[in-house]
Amino acid sequence: MVGLEIRVVMTTTDENGYQTVFSSEAATVANIEDEATATLAVTGTAAEGGSLTASLTSVVDEDGTTTTAYQWQVRQGDDWVDTIDATKEKFEIPSDQSYVDKIVRVVATTTDTLGGTTAFQAVIPAITNV
């Protein structure tokens, strides 16, 4: 019913049989966001020169089919900072030691057909030196 217009029509009849009809203004039924559910897993080698692959499975969203966007991030102090050009399922860890001892995570965000989003996160322990 989301997106449809509805209104209320009421008819009263008095003791003489006369009817009066009342009608409300039409209103559009708005969506209430239903959060998606899913399982986010990360596989691979969390070491310099290695790679990690995110997999979002068993996605269920009452608001319809979804698309998924990925963003890999690195921890800097108390903040998570987007890793440039790391927006795919697979993250290639540089072999130049720039990520050694850093903590990374992937954020997989689903968007449903009504525009609602749900974010799933997986944190990976510190990247090791090889």
N, C-alpha and C positions, 0 to 999 in steps of 0.2 A: 504494500500500500504506500510505500515511500514515494513521494512525488505526486501522489494523487490529491485532488481537492475533495474535501468533504464539507457537508453542511448539515445542520439539524433542521428538520421540518416537523412542526408539532400542530396537530389539529385538535381543537376543543369543540365540544358540542354542548350547548346549554339545554335546559329542561324543555325549551320550545322547539328543539331540533335544529336551531341555527348553529352553523359552524363558523369558527374563526381559525384561520391558518396563520401560523407564525413561522418565520424562516430566519435562520442565522446567516451571517456573512460566511462565504466559503473560506476555508483555510487549507493550506497545503500541508500534507503530512510530512514532517521532517524526520530525517534519519537520526537514530541514537546510535553512536558508534559502538559496535560490538568488537572488542579486541580479538585479534586473531590468536590462535594457539599454534605452536610448532615446536620442533626440536632443532636446536642449532648445535652442530658438532664441528670440531676442527681436528684435522688429521695432518700429519707431516712431521718435519724435523725443525724444532725451534732452536736452530743453531745458525751461526753466520754461514751464508752461502746456501742455506736450506730453503725450503718453501713450506708454506702452510696453506691448506685448502679448507674453506668453510663450506658446510653443507646444511641447508635449511630444509628439513623434511617434515612430513605429516602436517602440512599447513592446512588449517581449517579456519575459515572466516565466514560468519553468517551473512556478511554483507556482499558476498560474491567472490569471484575469482580474484587472485592477487598477482602482482608483480613484485619482484624482490630486487632491492638495491643493496650493494655491499660497500662498506667503508672500513678500511683498516686504520687503526689509530695507535699512537705511541704515547706512553705516559710521560709527562713532563711536570714534575712536582705534583701538585694536586689536580692537574688538568689532563684531559685527553685531547691530543692534537691530531687532526687528520693527516694521514700520510699521503703525500702528493702522488697522484697516479696509481693509487691502490684502491680501486673501486670495482674489482672483480672478485670472484670466489677465491682465486689463488693469489697469494702474496709471496713474492720472491724476496727473501731476506738478503740484503747486500752482503758481499763477502769481504768488505773492507773494514770490518769490526765496528762500523758506525752504530750497529744495533746491539752489540754485545752488552749484556747486563740490563738491557732495556725491557720493559714490560709492554707487550702489545695486546690489542684486542681487536675483534671484528664486531661491527654492528651491522646486522642484517635487518633492513626495514622493509616491511611489506606494505603495499598500497592496494586497497580493495577498489572495486568498481564504483563505489560511492565516494572515493577520495579519502577514506579513513586510513590511518597508518598505525602500525604496531612495530616497535623496535625490539630486537632480540640481541643479546650481547654474550660474547664468550671471551674471557680473559686468558691469555697464554702466559705461563711463567716466564721469567727472565730468559732472554735469548743467550745461549751459551757460546763460548769461544771454542773454536775448533783448532 
